[in-house]
Every structure is written in C-alpha cells, then in structure tokens.
Amino acid sequence: MKLAGVIGWPVAQSLSPSLHGHWLKEHGIDGLFAALAVRPEDFTRTVGGLGLAGFRGLSVTVPHKEAAFALCARRDGFAERAGAVNQLVFREDGSIEGLNTDVVGLVASLREAGVDVTGRPAVLLGAGGAARAARVALEEMGAGEVCQLNRTEGRAGAQSLDYWAGAARDAALVVNATSAGMKGAPSLTLDLAALPKHAVVCDIVYNPLETPLLKQARALGLATVDGLGMLMHQAVPAFDAFFGVRPQVTRALRHVLEEALAHG
Ligand code: ATR
C-alpha cells in the first residue's frame, strides 16, 4: 500500500485527506492518505520515522512549514524563492526533497477564474510563508507592481496595512494571504470600496468558503476567487509525487470538499 499524509498541529480541520482520498478512489490506487497530528517539538523525528516506515511523502500545514523548509536536503525552485515548503517527498535514496506547490496552486486557481494581472498592479496581504508563495505566484503571472501589506510592518519587507487606501486605488487584484477571516479568527477590516470596480478579490482562506472579505467584495459587485481553487490545485503535483498519477481538478472534487466543509 502506498502511504502519504498531511502533518500539522492541529490537523483535524485539514481537507487534504478528503481531497487525496477522492483521487485515490477515482484512480483505483491501493493507497492511504492519513491526517497526522504532530507537535512542533516532535516534527523532525516524526518525519524521519515516517520516511523509514515507507511513507512516500507528506503535505505540510501549520505550524510546520518553516521546519519543513529547514530539514530538506534539496528544494525545488519555488520553495527556494518562497522560503517555504508545503510538500515533503521521500526519495528512494533516503533523501527528503521539499516542494512548494502553493505557487502553482495559486497561479492555476487565478487562471481558471480568468484573472489576468499581466503588467497590472496587485495588493498582497500578509507576510508569512503563504504570502511569500503568493508573491512568487504573482511574479510568475507577470503582475506589475505588487504592494505587500501586513499587520506587522517590515516583516518580509511589507508595509503597514494603513497604506491600504492608496495601494487599493489602482489594484487589479487583491490576494489575502493572511490567516485573518479563518473560522474562529478575527477578519481584516479593510474597506474594499477603495478598489476600482474591475478589481478581483482572492482569498486563500477556504474555511469558511465565503470569508468576510469575499462577502464584502461580492456585496460591492467585485469578482471573487475563493480558497478552494488553490487548495485543489496545490495538491495536484503533490498527489503525482506521492502516488505516481497526475489527477484532475473537477467539479466533483470541489463538491466533495464543499460537503466536507459543510459537515466539518
Ligand atoms: P503562514 O505560513 O500560513 O503564512 P504565518 O507565518 O503565521 O502563517 O503568517 C500569518 C499571516 O497572517 C501573517 O502575515 C500575519 O500577520 P503578522 O505578520 O502581523 O503576524 C497575518 N495575520 C494573522 N492573523 C491576522 C489578523 N487577525 N489580522 C491581520 N493579519 C493577520
């Protein structure tokens, strides 16, 4: 049996088991994708043990992305550029390779939604690992000037959120890569009326699917992109690396995840 999983603390909220489970069934693969709740202080030795136990790889979620970056012998180009790793792949020679699939996940999600930011200004909210991956994604899409704002000024070179009104004025796209707006967390208090009417608002938070930020955008008639697209697309190269098949992002998959969110 082919083994992989998601490692986090906590991990019960993760949709990755539903997502990979759907593809395992769809492709008739004899495999298991487990949810592994592992404390930060146990992360490195647990990863080593899972490699020895024959796991093919791990998806990495909060709070382990920096520790994952540190323990890789090799990393792909996006992981190096973002300074963050969200997938660990155990190679046959015993080495661990780190990937950042959040970059291609966000690019694919925005493209699928018909977003074109080539040469156009964007606002990026946040300065953690997710925001750094989103910044690389915007570079990959050929965005013009990217104004990065964060609650804590100076982190990853970001400016204060107080610059919102000025940054928003010409923005073609806003990406929320903070964890604000997540179930149980306070949301950002930005006035989206400062944006031009053609602007698109994208949130990488997917629980709830319609975050307070997306709700405000929709009420103003702005186009929105929710976080499920990125979640599904970042898992495609991971599933391929773990199980050897490149899966498809389909309506049926989105439906499975919406159901899991509704009942979770
Ligand atoms: P990740 O690796 O998932 O990006 P992280 O490194 O903890 O996680 O980063 C979380 C991001 O969300 C940060 O930009 C954080 O802002 P700070 O740098 O000021 O901590 C942002 N964030 C979290 N909660 C927030 C809130 N309630 N309002 C605004 N920003 C918030």
Boltz pocket constraint, residues with backbone or C-beta under 6 A from the ligand:
constraints:
  - pocket:
      binder: B
      contacts: [[A, 62], [A, 65], [A, 125], [A, 126], [A, 127], [A, 128], [A, 129], [A, 130], [A, 131], [A, 150], [A, 151], [A, 152], [A, 155], [A, 177], [A, 178], [A, 179], [A, 180], [A, 181], [A, 185], [A, 186], [A, 187], [A, 188]]
      max_distance: 6.0
